[in-house]
Amino acid sequence: MNRKHSHNLDTARMMPPLRHKLDGQPFDLGASQVLKWIAAQPQLQAWLFERLRNRKLIVFDSAAQKWRGKDWKP
């Protein structure tokens, strides 16, 4: 199966050398330089938001005027 390539992901081609696990430290997702860089890329943020919205994994709650996960229960 040939998957369609999103050009929005091309931003990642310009990522500088970064660590996902810091030397001598236990792995900590919150300390990943790679994930921090990805989170700082507006084009990737917008692409991910649109993918989640289009697949209806997140929905807009008009009563609360907020976005939420489709299966979120208070």
Secondary structure, 3 states (H helix, E strand, C coil): CCCCCCHHHHHHHHCCCCCCCCCCCCCCHHHCHHHHHHHCCHHHHHHHHHHHHHCCCEEEECCCCEEEECCCCC
